[in-house]
Amino acid sequence: MSYFPRFGPLPLLAMAAALCMTGCPHSQTDAATNAGQTGTQDQASDPAAANLAPAADSGTPAPAATYSAQQSAPRQNSRNNSYQASGQSSDDPGYGEQPAAYATQPPPPLPYYEQPQAPGDDYLWTPGYWAWGQMGYYWVPGAWVEAPYEGALWTPGYWGFWHNRYGFYRGYWGPHIGYYGGIDYGFGYIGFGYQGGYWGGGHFNYNRSVNNINISVMRNVYSRNVGENNRGGDRVSFNGGSGGVQMRARPAELGALREQHAAPMRAQVQNERAASTNRAQLASVNHGRPTNVAVSRPLAADRNVRVPAATQAHNQAAQSQQHQAAQSQQHQAAQSQQHQAAQSQQHQAAQSQQRQAAQSQQHQAAQSQQRQAAQSQQRQAAQSQQHQAAQSQQHQAAQSQQHQAAQSQQHQAAQSQRQAAPQKQEARPK
């Protein structure tokens, strides 16, 4: 039995609307944008929330980003570089910042690619992007770049549509993540903020859920799911216009735009120049599927990058805390060593006392044995003397008995002789 006749055309209209929403790329982009714009993050439990600047009053557009004295990336050729800042509205995707290049057509979608393994501590991932040159769009490979200073974060560049053309706003180094057009570059750059890691303890801590990390080599690692899927296929690569990401800057991103920035470093500029001279990187040649999507070797940092005053003060405070913590640990270690030494001395003293007591017991036992042996010898000597005395007495008694018997025999013999003498005299003739 069908339910459609009962409810009339309403179910069919609902199904058609659903199919339209799921099948239309523009609607998908708007839906994802709206979800990202209105969604809230659990910043209380997210250590990477510190990558965002403290939200401030963003009622007026932020001024253009200020760069320190650095070798900036080369400005690409464009048909019209007379970009005027006057008359800008809130729809300006650069919020007052001047684009580094212009194009008359949108950049290709961002390709899917694997991230090379992180080379070591304090390297930050800078995602690949489409740049514009005389031959059209070409792909600049993503790369691991050594951070120019402790606390430095990379805000990627992005393409924004305004006044019927596309402008590229170059990325920069700063203490917080700024606005990058809401573009989902992957690997922690989900369109707002940066979920790939955070600075803490003097080193960068890596989120292994979005970065290719060798945990047997790198120790500053944690894992936090940020809902990112780098295997989701091609991604929109520009802001505004038809088919672009519809996401405006948030207060935290505008706050980061007001901070002191540093332009791309020398190795990053060279990486872009090398891509511009490689024909295989042209979108017209690779049809949006460049072969060299990421640099396998890390890029070194410039040593003359000026550290923002706030970041330098924060780093000095962190170093002071670490120094105090190290001193406290050393003090605790010294106390522990002293305690262990005292315990060892007490243990040795107890063992010495035990040895002395054992030796005393052994000495006393030996003396007792010696006394017992002497007493036994004395008893045996006394018994021997008594035995000898008894034997001597017996011998003397026997000799006395023999002497008495001999005397008795002699006496009897003498008496017998005396008795016999008169008889002989009587027997003699007269």
Secondary structure as GFF3:
##gff-version 3
##sequence-region A 1 430
A	DSSP	alpha_helix	4	7	.	.	.	ID=ss1
A	DSSP	alpha_helix	10	23	.	.	.	ID=ss2
A	DSSP	alpha_helix	25	38	.	.	.	ID=ss3
A	DSSP	three_ten_helix	47	51	.	.	.	ID=ss4
A	DSSP	beta_strand	66	67	.	.	.	ID=ss5
A	DSSP	beta_strand	101	103	.	.	.	ID=ss6
A	DSSP	beta_strand	123	126	.	.	.	ID=ss7
A	DSSP	beta_strand	129	133	.	.	.	ID=ss8
A	DSSP	beta_strand	136	140	.	.	.	ID=ss9
A	DSSP	beta_strand	143	146	.	.	.	ID=ss10
A	DSSP	beta_strand	153	155	.	.	.	ID=ss11
A	DSSP	beta_strand	158	162	.	.	.	ID=ss12
A	DSSP	beta_strand	165	169	.	.	.	ID=ss13
A	DSSP	beta_strand	172	174	.	.	.	ID=ss14
A	DSSP	beta_strand	197	200	.	.	.	ID=ss15
A	DSSP	beta_strand	203	207	.	.	.	ID=ss16
A	DSSP	beta_strand	221	222	.	.	.	ID=ss17
A	DSSP	beta_strand	238	239	.	.	.	ID=ss18
A	DSSP	alpha_helix	251	257	.	.	.	ID=ss19
A	DSSP	beta_strand	260	261	.	.	.	ID=ss20
A	DSSP	alpha_helix	266	276	.	.	.	ID=ss21
A	DSSP	three_ten_helix	279	281	.	.	.	ID=ss22
A	DSSP	alpha_helix	283	286	.	.	.	ID=ss23
A	DSSP	alpha_helix	309	427	.	.	.	ID=ss24
###
